[in-house]
Every structure is written in C-alpha cells, then in structure tokens.
Amino acid sequence: MVLECENLASNRKFCNCTYERCSRKGNCCACIQYHLSLRELPACAFPDEVEKSWDRSFRKFIETYK
C-alpha cells in the first residue's frame, strides 16, 4: 500500500535518491516505511556521495557520521 502525499512536488525538490525507477520519490512517509521494512534508511539520511553507493544500511549510516 502506497500512502498519498500532499507535499509530493515540494519533497521531490529535495529528494536525493538516485534510483531512477523509484516510485516513492518525494513521498517521504512511503519511503521511510519501505526502507525501515528492509532494515535500512532512505537516501535522504546520507550525503549525496554516500547515497550513490545504494548502501543504505544502519552500519553505513554510523560509519558516515561517526
């Protein structure tokens, strides 16, 4: 189930997800729900250079920000 988002257009301006086919771009609630279900974080939790690796693990988050 994909949640609707009132702020989709404005959120997309700030979404740094590089996965082109992502259906959740700009839909932050759906994105967070999806990534947490996979035990990972969404793209916006990472700097652009790190996000490009698509390693969205909690381990990568800690490594990036420690």
C-alpha positions in Angstrom: 0.0 0.0 0.0 1.5 3.4 -1.0 0.5 6.3 1.1 -0.7 9.5 -0.6 1.4 12.7 0.0 0.2 16.2 -0.1 3.8 17.5 -0.4 5.0 15.3 -3.2 6.0 18.1 -5.6 7.9 20.1 -3.0 9.5 17.0 -1.5 10.8 15.9 -4.8 13.0 19.0 -5.0 14.9 17.8 -2.0 14.9 14.0 -2.7 18.5 12.8 -3.4 17.5 9.2 -4.3 19.5 8.2 -7.4 17.4 5.1 -8.0 15.6 6.3 -11.2 12.7 3.8 -11.1 11.8 4.5 -7.5 8.0 5.0 -7.2 8.4 6.6 -3.7 10.5 9.7 -4.7 9.1 12.7 -2.8 6.7 10.5 -0.8 8.7 10.6 2.4 6.2 8.6 4.5 6.1 5.7 2.0 9.9 5.9 1.5 10.7 5.7 5.2 8.1 2.9 5.7 9.6 0.9 2.8 13.3 1.3 3.8 12.7 0.6 7.5 10.9 -2.6 6.5 14.2 -3.6 4.8 16.1 -2.6 7.9 17.8 0.3 6.2 17.5 4.1 5.9 16.3 6.2 3.0 18.6 8.1 0.7 18.0 11.4 2.5 19.8 10.1 5.6 23.0 10.1 3.6 25.2 12.7 1.8 24.9 12.5 -2.0 28.3 10.8 -2.5 27.5 8.0 0.0 23.9 7.6 -1.3 25.2 6.8 -4.8 26.6 3.5 -3.4 23.0 2.5 -2.6 24.3 1.1 0.7 21.6 2.3 3.0 22.4 0.2 6.0 22.5 1.4 9.5 26.2 0.3 9.6 26.9 2.7 6.7 25.0 5.5 8.4 27.1 5.1 11.6 30.3 4.8 9.5 29.4 8.0 7.7 28.5 10.1 10.7 30.8 8.9 13.5 
